[in-house]
Amino acid sequence: MQDYRIETEVSDDGSLIIKNLPFSAGESVEVIIRSRTAEDGQGKRYPLRGKPIRYVDPFGSVAEENWEALR
């Protein structure tokens, strides 16, 4: 199955026109229409993007108490 994505707007009469599709004439296709809102962008996909990063102890040991050799 080949996927093809395009973003377009619904016209005033509530219809969509999609031209120049990369499929052959007579080929069977499935059409799925999703609403696209401003929140659907990258905001939810990468929730930590743009947040400040703070390293408390970047060179400190991690789980040092779990190492049997150090006991």
PyMOL Python script that loads the backbone (N, CA, C, O; Angstrom):
from pymol import cmd

cmd.read_pdbstr("""\
ATOM      1  N   MET A   1       0.850  -1.176   0.000  1.00  0.00           N
ATOM      2  CA  MET A   1       0.000   0.000   0.000  1.00  0.00           C
ATOM      3  C   MET A   1       0.895   1.239   0.000  1.00  0.00           C
ATOM      4  O   MET A   1       1.841   1.337   0.782  1.00  0.00           O
ATOM      5  N   GLN A   2       0.591   2.150  -0.861  1.00  0.00           N
ATOM      6  CA  GLN A   2       1.337   3.397  -0.972  1.00  0.00           C
ATOM      7  C   GLN A   2       0.545   4.506  -0.298  1.00  0.00           C
ATOM      8  O   GLN A   2      -0.648   4.668  -0.553  1.00  0.00           O
ATOM      9  N   ASP A   3       1.212   5.273   0.564  1.00  0.00           N
ATOM     10  CA  ASP A   3       0.556   6.389   1.239  1.00  0.00           C
ATOM     11  C   ASP A   3       0.890   7.691   0.536  1.00  0.00           C
ATOM     12  O   ASP A   3       2.002   7.870   0.037  1.00  0.00           O
ATOM     13  N   TYR A   4      -0.060   8.585   0.498  1.00  0.00           N
ATOM     14  CA  TYR A   4       0.126   9.904  -0.096  1.00  0.00           C
ATOM     15  C   TYR A   4      -0.588  10.896   0.799  1.00  0.00           C
ATOM     16  O   TYR A   4      -1.769  10.728   1.104  1.00  0.00           O
ATOM     17  N   ARG A   5       0.121  11.923   1.220  1.00  0.00           N
ATOM     18  CA  ARG A   5      -0.454  12.907   2.152  1.00  0.00           C
ATOM     19  C   ARG A   5      -0.438  14.284   1.502  1.00  0.00           C
ATOM     20  O   ARG A   5       0.523  14.678   0.841  1.00  0.00           O
ATOM     21  N   ILE A   6      -1.532  14.996   1.715  1.00  0.00           N
ATOM     22  CA  ILE A   6      -1.633  16.371   1.230  1.00  0.00           C
ATOM     23  C   ILE A   6      -2.502  17.148   2.216  1.00  0.00           C
ATOM     24  O   ILE A   6      -3.477  16.620   2.749  1.00  0.00           O
ATOM     25  N   GLU A   7      -2.142  18.393   2.447  1.00  0.00           N
ATOM     26  CA  GLU A   7      -2.952  19.261   3.298  1.00  0.00           C
ATOM     27  C   GLU A   7      -3.679  20.251   2.405  1.00  0.00           C
ATOM     28  O   GLU A   7      -3.079  20.860   1.519  1.00  0.00           O
ATOM     29  N   THR A   8      -4.955  20.405   2.640  1.00  0.00           N
ATOM     30  CA  THR A   8      -5.770  21.319   1.860  1.00  0.00           C
ATOM     31  C   THR A   8      -6.886  21.861   2.737  1.00  0.00           C
ATOM     32  O   THR A   8      -7.045  21.431   3.880  1.00  0.00           O
ATOM     33  N   GLU A   9      -7.642  22.783   2.221  1.00  0.00           N
ATOM     34  CA  GLU A   9      -8.738  23.375   2.981  1.00  0.00           C
ATOM     35  C   GLU A   9     -10.064  23.051   2.308  1.00  0.00           C
ATOM     36  O   GLU A   9     -10.145  22.904   1.089  1.00  0.00           O
ATOM     37  N   VAL A  10     -11.087  22.943   3.121  1.00  0.00           N
ATOM     38  CA  VAL A  10     -12.437  22.698   2.618  1.00  0.00           C
ATOM     39  C   VAL A  10     -12.964  24.004   2.035  1.00  0.00           C
ATOM     40  O   VAL A  10     -12.820  25.066   2.641  1.00  0.00           O
ATOM     41  N   SER A  11     -13.571  23.919   0.861  1.00  0.00           N
ATOM     42  CA  SER A  11     -14.102  25.131   0.222  1.00  0.00           C
ATOM     43  C   SER A  11     -15.405  25.552   0.890  1.00  0.00           C
ATOM     44  O   SER A  11     -15.927  24.841   1.749  1.00  0.00           O
ATOM     45  N   ASP A  12     -15.925  26.702   0.498  1.00  0.00           N
ATOM     46  CA  ASP A  12     -17.148  27.259   1.104  1.00  0.00           C
ATOM     47  C   ASP A  12     -18.347  26.332   0.958  1.00  0.00           C
ATOM     48  O   ASP A  12     -19.231  26.322   1.815  1.00  0.00           O
ATOM     49  N   ASP A  13     -18.384  25.556  -0.114  1.00  0.00           N
ATOM     50  CA  ASP A  13     -19.518  24.649  -0.308  1.00  0.00           C
ATOM     51  C   ASP A  13     -19.308  23.295   0.368  1.00  0.00           C
ATOM     52  O   ASP A  13     -20.132  22.393   0.217  1.00  0.00           O
ATOM     53  N   GLY A  14     -18.198  23.146   1.120  1.00  0.00           N
ATOM     54  CA  GLY A  14     -17.949  21.924   1.880  1.00  0.00           C
ATOM     55  C   GLY A  14     -17.313  20.800   1.089  1.00  0.00           C
ATOM     56  O   GLY A  14     -17.369  19.641   1.500  1.00  0.00           O
ATOM     57  N   SER A  15     -16.707  21.132  -0.048  1.00  0.00           N
ATOM     58  CA  SER A  15     -16.108  20.084  -0.870  1.00  0.00           C
ATOM     59  C   SER A  15     -14.584  20.207  -0.901  1.00  0.00           C
ATOM     60  O   SER A  15     -14.017  21.252  -0.581  1.00  0.00           O
ATOM     61  N   LEU A  16     -13.944  19.113  -1.294  1.00  0.00           N
ATOM     62  CA  LEU A  16     -12.488  19.067  -1.469  1.00  0.00           C
ATOM     63  C   LEU A  16     -12.181  18.679  -2.904  1.00  0.00           C
ATOM     64  O   LEU A  16     -12.867  17.841  -3.489  1.00  0.00           O
ATOM     65  N   ILE A  17     -11.158  19.284  -3.465  1.00  0.00           N
ATOM     66  CA  ILE A  17     -10.691  18.907  -4.796  1.00  0.00           C
ATOM     67  C   ILE A  17      -9.211  18.582  -4.669  1.00  0.00           C
ATOM     68  O   ILE A  17      -8.415  19.420  -4.244  1.00  0.00           O
ATOM     69  N   ILE A  18      -8.853  17.368  -5.039  1.00  0.00           N
ATOM     70  CA  ILE A  18      -7.452  16.936  -4.974  1.00  0.00           C
ATOM     71  C   ILE A  18      -7.042  16.538  -6.384  1.00  0.00           C
ATOM     72  O   ILE A  18      -7.630  15.632  -6.975  1.00  0.00           O
ATOM     73  N   LYS A  19      -6.037  17.213  -6.921  1.00  0.00           N
ATOM     74  CA  LYS A  19      -5.583  16.965  -8.292  1.00  0.00           C
ATOM     75  C   LYS A  19      -4.178  16.379  -8.283  1.00  0.00           C
ATOM     76  O   LYS A  19      -3.458  16.463  -7.288  1.00  0.00           O
ATOM     77  N   ASN A  20      -3.807  15.790  -9.401  1.00  0.00           N
ATOM     78  CA  ASN A  20      -2.463  15.255  -9.640  1.00  0.00           C
ATOM     79  C   ASN A  20      -2.055  14.196  -8.621  1.00  0.00           C
ATOM     80  O   ASN A  20      -0.948  14.237  -8.085  1.00  0.00           O
ATOM     81  N   LEU A  21      -2.941  13.259  -8.360  1.00  0.00           N
ATOM     82  CA  LEU A  21      -2.624  12.172  -7.439  1.00  0.00           C
ATOM     83  C   LEU A  21      -1.658  11.196  -8.101  1.00  0.00           C
ATOM     84  O   LEU A  21      -1.733  10.981  -9.311  1.00  0.00           O
ATOM     85  N   PRO A  22      -0.756  10.605  -7.327  1.00  0.00           N
ATOM     86  CA  PRO A  22       0.247   9.693  -7.898  1.00  0.00           C
ATOM     87  C   PRO A  22      -0.266   8.257  -8.043  1.00  0.00           C
ATOM     88  O   PRO A  22       0.483   7.312  -7.794  1.00  0.00           O
ATOM     89  N   PHE A  23      -1.518   8.080  -8.436  1.00  0.00           N
ATOM     90  CA  PHE A  23      -2.103   6.756  -8.613  1.00  0.00           C
ATOM     91  C   PHE A  23      -2.612   6.631 -10.043  1.00  0.00           C
ATOM     92  O   PHE A  23      -2.909   7.628 -10.701  1.00  0.00           O
ATOM     93  N   SER A  24      -2.706   5.411 -10.503  1.00  0.00           N
ATOM     94  CA  SER A  24      -3.178   5.156 -11.861  1.00  0.00           C
ATOM     95  C   SER A  24      -4.697   5.274 -11.921  1.00  0.00           C
ATOM     96  O   SER A  24      -5.387   5.063 -10.924  1.00  0.00           O
ATOM     97  N   ALA A  25      -5.204   5.611 -13.096  1.00  0.00           N
ATOM     98  CA  ALA A  25      -6.652   5.688 -13.289  1.00  0.00           C
ATOM     99  C   ALA A  25      -7.254   4.307 -13.077  1.00  0.00           C
ATOM    100  O   ALA A  25      -6.734   3.314 -13.586  1.00  0.00           O
ATOM    101  N   GLY A  26      -8.338   4.244 -12.333  1.00  0.00           N
ATOM    102  CA  GLY A  26      -9.010   2.980 -12.063  1.00  0.00           C
ATOM    103  C   GLY A  26      -8.466   2.236 -10.852  1.00  0.00           C
ATOM    104  O   GLY A  26      -9.035   1.226 -10.441  1.00  0.00           O
ATOM    105  N   GLU A  27      -7.374   2.722 -10.279  1.00  0.00           N
ATOM    106  CA  GLU A  27      -6.784   2.068  -9.103  1.00  0.00           C
ATOM    107  C   GLU A  27      -7.672   2.305  -7.885  1.00  0.00           C
ATOM    108  O   GLU A  27      -8.188   3.405  -7.689  1.00  0.00           O
ATOM    109  N   SER A  28      -7.846   1.270  -7.074  1.00  0.00           N
ATOM    110  CA  SER A  28      -8.673   1.376  -5.865  1.00  0.00           C
ATOM    111  C   SER A  28      -7.871   2.062  -4.764  1.00  0.00           C
ATOM    112  O   SER A  28      -6.735   1.676  -4.489  1.00  0.00           O
ATOM    113  N   VAL A  29      -8.459   3.079  -4.132  1.00  0.00           N
ATOM    114  CA  VAL A  29      -7.787   3.817  -3.058  1.00  0.00           C
ATOM    115  C   VAL A  29      -8.729   3.963  -1.868  1.00  0.00           C
ATOM    116  O   VAL A  29      -9.947   3.869  -2.014  1.00  0.00           O
ATOM    117  N   GLU A  30      -8.162   4.189  -0.704  1.00  0.00           N
ATOM    118  CA  GLU A  30      -8.926   4.456   0.510  1.00  0.00           C
ATOM    119  C   GLU A  30      -8.702   5.912   0.883  1.00  0.00           C
ATOM    120  O   GLU A  30      -7.566   6.387   0.872  1.00  0.00           O
ATOM    121  N   VAL A  31      -9.774   6.626   1.213  1.00  0.00           N
ATOM    122  CA  VAL A  31      -9.674   8.037   1.554  1.00  0.00           C
ATOM    123  C   VAL A  31     -10.029   8.207   3.028  1.00  0.00           C
ATOM    124  O   VAL A  31     -11.107   7.803   3.465  1.00  0.00           O
ATOM    125  N   ILE A  32      -9.107   8.812   3.799  1.00  0.00           N
ATOM    126  CA  ILE A  32      -9.342   9.111   5.207  1.00  0.00           C
ATOM    127  C   ILE A  32      -9.163  10.606   5.376  1.00  0.00           C
ATOM    128  O   ILE A  32      -8.157  11.165   4.939  1.00  0.00           O
ATOM    129  N   ILE A  33     -10.126  11.256   6.004  1.00  0.00           N
ATOM    130  CA  ILE A  33     -10.055  12.702   6.194  1.00  0.00           C
ATOM    131  C   ILE A  33      -9.987  12.988   7.683  1.00  0.00           C
ATOM    132  O   ILE A  33     -10.842  12.543   8.448  1.00  0.00           O
ATOM    133  N   ARG A  34      -8.963  13.735   8.092  1.00  0.00           N
ATOM    134  CA  ARG A  34      -8.782  14.115   9.491  1.00  0.00           C
ATOM    135  C   ARG A  34      -8.816  15.629   9.609  1.00  0.00           C
ATOM    136  O   ARG A  34      -8.351  16.351   8.728  1.00  0.00           O
ATOM    137  N   SER A  35      -9.372  16.085  10.709  1.00  0.00           N
ATOM    138  CA  SER A  35      -9.363  17.508  10.999  1.00  0.00           C
ATOM    139  C   SER A  35      -7.969  17.882  11.495  1.00  0.00           C
ATOM    140  O   SER A  35      -7.365  17.142  12.270  1.00  0.00           O
ATOM    141  N   ARG A  36      -7.472  19.001  11.060  1.00  0.00           N
ATOM    142  CA  ARG A  36      -6.132  19.446  11.456  1.00  0.00           C
ATOM    143  C   ARG A  36      -6.292  20.718  12.269  1.00  0.00           C
ATOM    144  O   ARG A  36      -6.759  21.731  11.748  1.00  0.00           O
ATOM    145  N   THR A  37      -5.906  20.679  13.553  1.00  0.00           N
ATOM    146  CA  THR A  37      -5.977  21.857  14.408  1.00  0.00           C
ATOM    147  C   THR A  37      -4.570  22.331  14.725  1.00  0.00           C
ATOM    148  O   THR A  37      -3.596  21.647  14.411  1.00  0.00           O
ATOM    149  N   ALA A  38      -4.460  23.486  15.340  1.00  0.00           N
ATOM    150  CA  ALA A  38      -3.149  24.040  15.677  1.00  0.00           C
ATOM    151  C   ALA A  38      -2.422  23.158  16.685  1.00  0.00           C
ATOM    152  O   ALA A  38      -1.192  23.128  16.693  1.00  0.00           O
ATOM    153  N   GLU A  39      -3.150  22.442  17.533  1.00  0.00           N
ATOM    154  CA  GLU A  39      -2.531  21.582  18.537  1.00  0.00           C
ATOM    155  C   GLU A  39      -1.982  20.299  17.945  1.00  0.00           C
ATOM    156  O   GLU A  39      -1.191  19.614  18.594  1.00  0.00           O
ATOM    157  N   ASP A  40      -2.383  19.953  16.722  1.00  0.00           N
ATOM    158  CA  ASP A  40      -1.912  18.723  16.095  1.00  0.00           C
ATOM    159  C   ASP A  40      -0.472  18.819  15.613  1.00  0.00           C
ATOM    160  O   ASP A  40       0.102  17.820  15.180  1.00  0.00           O
ATOM    161  N   GLY A  41       0.107  19.987  15.680  1.00  0.00           N
ATOM    162  CA  GLY A  41       1.468  20.185  15.191  1.00  0.00           C
ATOM    163  C   GLY A  41       2.498  19.506  16.068  1.00  0.00           C
ATOM    164  O   GLY A  41       2.192  18.522  16.741  1.00  0.00           O
ATOM    165  N   GLN A  42       3.693  20.014  16.068  1.00  0.00           N
ATOM    166  CA  GLN A  42       4.793  19.393  16.782  1.00  0.00           C
ATOM    167  C   GLN A  42       4.723  19.595  18.283  1.00  0.00           C
ATOM    168  O   GLN A  42       5.527  19.006  19.007  1.00  0.00           O
ATOM    169  N   GLY A  43       3.807  20.393  18.778  1.00  0.00           N
ATOM    170  CA  GLY A  43       3.719  20.643  20.206  1.00  0.00           C
ATOM    171  C   GLY A  43       3.505  19.381  21.023  1.00  0.00           C
ATOM    172  O   GLY A  43       4.157  19.199  22.051  1.00  0.00           O
ATOM    173  N   LYS A  44       2.619  18.518  20.597  1.00  0.00           N
ATOM    174  CA  LYS A  44       2.357  17.296  21.332  1.00  0.00           C
ATOM    175  C   LYS A  44       3.380  16.213  21.034  1.00  0.00           C
ATOM    176  O   LYS A  44       3.634  15.349  21.874  1.00  0.00           O
ATOM    177  N   ARG A  45       3.955  16.253  19.867  1.00  0.00           N
ATOM    178  CA  ARG A  45       4.907  15.211  19.486  1.00  0.00           C
ATOM    179  C   ARG A  45       6.207  15.329  20.273  1.00  0.00           C
ATOM    180  O   ARG A  45       6.799  14.314  20.637  1.00  0.00           O
ATOM    181  N   TYR A  46       6.652  16.535  20.536  1.00  0.00           N
ATOM    182  CA  TYR A  46       7.884  16.771  21.288  1.00  0.00           C
ATOM    183  C   TYR A  46       7.569  17.712  22.458  1.00  0.00           C
ATOM    184  O   TYR A  46       7.871  18.902  22.379  1.00  0.00           O
ATOM    185  N   PRO A  47       6.970  17.204  23.540  1.00  0.00           N
ATOM    186  CA  PRO A  47       6.534  18.090  24.615  1.00  0.00           C
ATOM    187  C   PRO A  47       7.668  18.780  25.361  1.00  0.00           C
ATOM    188  O   PRO A  47       7.421  19.790  26.020  1.00  0.00           O
ATOM    189  N   LEU A  48       8.888  18.286  25.289  1.00  0.00           N
ATOM    190  CA  LEU A  48      10.007  18.908  25.999  1.00  0.00           C
ATOM    191  C   LEU A  48      10.812  19.882  25.134  1.00  0.00           C
ATOM    192  O   LEU A  48      11.760  20.503  25.614  1.00  0.00           O
ATOM    193  N   ARG A  49      10.436  20.012  23.876  1.00  0.00           N
ATOM    194  CA  ARG A  49      11.158  20.924  22.993  1.00  0.00           C
ATOM    195  C   ARG A  49      11.024  22.355  23.493  1.00  0.00           C
ATOM    196  O   ARG A  49       9.913  22.824  23.738  1.00  0.00           O
ATOM    197  N   GLY A  50      12.148  23.052  23.646  1.00  0.00           N
ATOM    198  CA  GLY A  50      12.147  24.435  24.087  1.00  0.00           C
ATOM    199  C   GLY A  50      12.180  24.598  25.599  1.00  0.00           C
ATOM    200  O   GLY A  50      12.278  25.722  26.092  1.00  0.00           O
ATOM    201  N   LYS A  51      12.102  23.510  26.336  1.00  0.00           N
ATOM    202  CA  LYS A  51      12.151  23.590  27.795  1.00  0.00           C
ATOM    203  C   LYS A  51      13.606  23.701  28.246  1.00  0.00           C
ATOM    204  O   LYS A  51      14.495  23.148  27.598  1.00  0.00           O
ATOM    205  N   PRO A  52      13.859  24.403  29.343  1.00  0.00           N
ATOM    206  CA  PRO A  52      15.247  24.537  29.816  1.00  0.00           C
ATOM    207  C   PRO A  52      15.775  23.203  30.356  1.00  0.00           C
ATOM    208  O   PRO A  52      15.034  22.397  30.918  1.00  0.00           O
ATOM    209  N   ILE A  53      17.070  23.006  30.166  1.00  0.00           N
ATOM    210  CA  ILE A  53      17.740  21.799  30.643  1.00  0.00           C
ATOM    211  C   ILE A  53      18.632  22.178  31.804  1.00  0.00           C
ATOM    212  O   ILE A  53      19.388  23.146  31.726  1.00  0.00           O
ATOM    213  N   ARG A  54      18.546  21.408  32.888  1.00  0.00           N
ATOM    214  CA  ARG A  54      19.368  21.679  34.053  1.00  0.00           C
ATOM    215  C   ARG A  54      19.993  20.378  34.518  1.00  0.00           C
ATOM    216  O   ARG A  54      19.278  19.417  34.802  1.00  0.00           O
ATOM    217  N   TYR A  55      21.307  20.329  34.600  1.00  0.00           N
ATOM    218  CA  TYR A  55      22.024  19.163  35.079  1.00  0.00           C
ATOM    219  C   TYR A  55      22.411  19.396  36.532  1.00  0.00           C
ATOM    220  O   TYR A  55      23.161  20.325  36.833  1.00  0.00           O
ATOM    221  N   VAL A  56      21.909  18.565  37.429  1.00  0.00           N
ATOM    222  CA  VAL A  56      22.182  18.725  38.854  1.00  0.00           C
ATOM    223  C   VAL A  56      23.604  18.281  39.170  1.00  0.00           C
ATOM    224  O   VAL A  56      24.355  19.021  39.805  1.00  0.00           O
ATOM    225  N   ASP A  57      23.980  17.087  38.738  1.00  0.00           N
ATOM    226  CA  ASP A  57      25.321  16.560  38.993  1.00  0.00           C
ATOM    227  C   ASP A  57      25.726  15.722  37.778  1.00  0.00           C
ATOM    228  O   ASP A  57      25.646  14.494  37.832  1.00  0.00           O
ATOM    229  N   PRO A  58      26.155  16.351  36.694  1.00  0.00           N
ATOM    230  CA  PRO A  58      26.380  15.618  35.450  1.00  0.00           C
ATOM    231  C   PRO A  58      27.508  14.591  35.512  1.00  0.00           C
ATOM    232  O   PRO A  58      27.506  13.645  34.725  1.00  0.00           O
ATOM    233  N   PHE A  59      28.461  14.746  36.412  1.00  0.00           N
ATOM    234  CA  PHE A  59      29.576  13.806  36.483  1.00  0.00           C
ATOM    235  C   PHE A  59      29.486  12.883  37.697  1.00  0.00           C
ATOM    236  O   PHE A  59      30.429  12.144  37.980  1.00  0.00           O
ATOM    237  N   GLY A  60      28.391  12.916  38.400  1.00  0.00           N
ATOM    238  CA  GLY A  60      28.211  12.084  39.583  1.00  0.00           C
ATOM    239  C   GLY A  60      27.897  10.640  39.218  1.00  0.00           C
ATOM    240  O   GLY A  60      27.497  10.351  38.090  1.00  0.00           O
ATOM    241  N   SER A  61      28.079   9.742  40.167  1.00  0.00           N
ATOM    242  CA  SER A  61      27.795   8.327  39.959  1.00  0.00           C
ATOM    243  C   SER A  61      26.295   8.080  39.904  1.00  0.00           C
ATOM    244  O   SER A  61      25.506   8.776  40.542  1.00  0.00           O
ATOM    245  N   VAL A  62      25.929   7.087  39.137  1.00  0.00           N
ATOM    246  CA  VAL A  62      24.544   6.699  39.017  1.00  0.00           C
ATOM    247  C   VAL A  62      24.378   5.324  39.647  1.00  0.00           C
ATOM    248  O   VAL A  62      25.068   4.379  39.263  1.00  0.00           O
ATOM    249  N   ALA A  63      23.484   5.204  40.595  1.00  0.00           N
ATOM    250  CA  ALA A  63      23.180   3.934  41.264  1.00  0.00           C
ATOM    251  C   ALA A  63      24.437   3.292  41.857  1.00  0.00           C
ATOM    252  O   ALA A  63      24.622   2.079  41.759  1.00  0.00           O
ATOM    253  N   GLU A  64      25.280   4.089  42.459  1.00  0.00           N
ATOM    254  CA  GLU A  64      26.525   3.589  43.033  1.00  0.00           C
ATOM    255  C   GLU A  64      26.265   2.555  44.129  1.00  0.00           C
ATOM    256  O   GLU A  64      27.056   1.627  44.302  1.00  0.00           O
ATOM    257  N   GLU A  65      25.171   2.705  44.866  1.00  0.00           N
ATOM    258  CA  GLU A  65      24.870   1.769  45.950  1.00  0.00           C
ATOM    259  C   GLU A  65      24.472   0.389  45.439  1.00  0.00           C
ATOM    260  O   GLU A  65      24.436  -0.561  46.221  1.00  0.00           O
ATOM    261  N   ASN A  66      24.172   0.253  44.145  1.00  0.00           N
ATOM    262  CA  ASN A  66      23.773  -1.036  43.584  1.00  0.00           C
ATOM    263  C   ASN A  66      24.959  -1.866  43.081  1.00  0.00           C
ATOM    264  O   ASN A  66      24.773  -3.030  42.726  1.00  0.00           O
ATOM    265  N   TRP A  67      26.150  -1.313  43.039  1.00  0.00           N
ATOM    266  CA  TRP A  67      27.330  -2.036  42.553  1.00  0.00           C
ATOM    267  C   TRP A  67      27.866  -2.932  43.667  1.00  0.00           C
ATOM    268  O   TRP A  67      28.263  -2.444  44.725  1.00  0.00           O
ATOM    269  N   GLU A  68      27.875  -4.237  43.427  1.00  0.00           N
ATOM    270  CA  GLU A  68      28.375  -5.189  44.437  1.00  0.00           C
ATOM    271  C   GLU A  68      29.873  -5.022  44.671  1.00  0.00           C
ATOM    272  O   GLU A  68      30.339  -5.238  45.790  1.00  0.00           O
ATOM    273  N   ALA A  69      30.632  -4.647  43.659  1.00  0.00           N
ATOM    274  CA  ALA A  69      32.082  -4.527  43.798  1.00  0.00           C
ATOM    275  C   ALA A  69      32.472  -3.404  44.747  1.00  0.00           C
ATOM    276  O   ALA A  69      33.568  -3.434  45.305  1.00  0.00           O
ATOM    277  N   LEU A  70      31.614  -2.422  44.945  1.00  0.00           N
ATOM    278  CA  LEU A  70      31.919  -1.298  45.811  1.00  0.00           C
ATOM    279  C   LEU A  70      31.490  -1.543  47.257  1.00  0.00           C
ATOM    280  O   LEU A  70      31.737  -0.704  48.123  1.00  0.00           O
ATOM    281  N   ARG A  71      30.862  -2.665  47.520  1.00  0.00           N
ATOM    282  CA  ARG A  71      30.396  -2.955  48.891  1.00  0.00           C
ATOM    283  C   ARG A  71      31.486  -3.536  49.747  1.00  0.00           C
ATOM    284  O   ARG A  71      31.258  -3.833  50.920  1.00  0.00           O
TER     285      ARG A  71
END
""", "prot")
cmd.dss("prot")
cmd.show_as("cartoon", "prot")
cmd.util.cbc("prot")
cmd.orient("prot")
